[in-house]
């Protein structure tokens, strides 16, 4: 199977009983908000049982831990807990930056 789907992030997660629905969104190439930023639009939905969702979250937390350990990403809490003189400069966000990774 060679089908792939790109998503800029998760728009919404809904839990109904034992079913979890995860709405994937991406930034529109044509629609803009009032600030002229690309508008997030729904792309596809993942539907899974709650136990599969819990396993997926555990797997994603492990993957995130590896990314943090490798220095590829920083947790927001780690940045805000730095002493005042050790503030880490943040690069400016581009107009195409995802709001999910602020």
C-alpha positions in Angstrom: 0.0 0.0 0.0 1.4 3.3 -1.0 -1.2 5.8 0.1 0.1 8.6 2.2 -1.7 11.6 3.7 0.0 14.7 4.9 -1.5 16.7 7.8 -0.3 19.9 9.5 -1.9 18.8 12.7 -5.0 17.6 14.6 -8.0 19.8 14.4 -10.2 18.0 17.0 -10.4 14.8 19.0 -13.8 13.5 19.9 -14.5 10.6 22.2 -18.0 8.9 22.0 -18.3 5.9 24.3 -15.5 3.6 23.3 -14.7 5.2 19.9 -12.2 8.0 19.4 -12.3 10.2 16.3 -9.3 12.3 15.3 -9.8 15.0 12.7 -6.7 15.7 10.7 -6.2 19.2 9.2 -3.9 20.9 6.9 -3.3 24.5 6.0 -5.3 25.6 2.9 -3.4 26.7 -0.1 -6.3 29.1 -1.1 -8.3 30.0 2.0 -6.9 32.8 4.4 -8.1 34.0 7.8 -8.4 37.7 8.8 -4.7 37.9 9.5 -3.9 36.5 6.0 -2.6 33.2 7.5 -3.6 30.0 5.8 -6.8 28.7 7.2 -6.8 25.1 8.7 -9.2 22.8 6.8 -10.4 19.3 7.6 -8.7 16.6 5.5 -9.5 13.2 6.9 -10.6 11.4 10.1 -9.0 8.5 11.9 -11.5 6.4 13.9 -10.3 3.9 16.4 -11.3 2.1 19.6 -10.3 3.9 22.8 -7.7 1.2 23.7 -6.0 1.6 20.3 -6.0 5.4 20.9 -4.3 4.9 24.3 -1.7 2.7 22.7 -1.1 5.3 19.9 -0.7 8.0 22.5 1.9 5.9 24.4 3.8 5.3 21.1 3.7 9.0 20.2 5.0 9.9 23.7 7.9 7.5 23.2 8.7 9.0 19.8 8.5 12.5 21.2 10.9 11.5 24.0 13.4 10.3 21.4 13.1 13.6 19.5 13.6 15.6 22.7 16.6 13.5 23.6 18.1 14.0 20.1 17.6 17.7 20.4 15.2 17.9 17.4 12.4 19.5 19.5 12.1 21.2 22.9 9.2 20.9 25.3 7.6 24.2 26.1 7.8 23.5 29.8 11.6 22.9 29.5 12.0 26.4 28.0 9.9 28.2 30.5 11.7 26.6 33.4 15.1 28.0 32.4 16.7 30.5 34.7 16.2 34.2 33.6 19.7 34.6 32.2 19.6 31.3 30.2 16.6 32.1 27.9 16.8 30.3 24.6 16.3 32.6 21.7 13.5 31.4 19.4 13.6 31.8 15.7 10.8 33.9 14.2 7.8 31.9 13.0 7.3 32.0 9.3 3.8 32.8 7.9 3.6 29.1 7.1 4.3 27.8 10.6 1.8 25.4 12.1 -0.1 26.7 15.1 0.2 23.2 16.6 4.0 23.6 17.2 4.1 27.0 18.9 
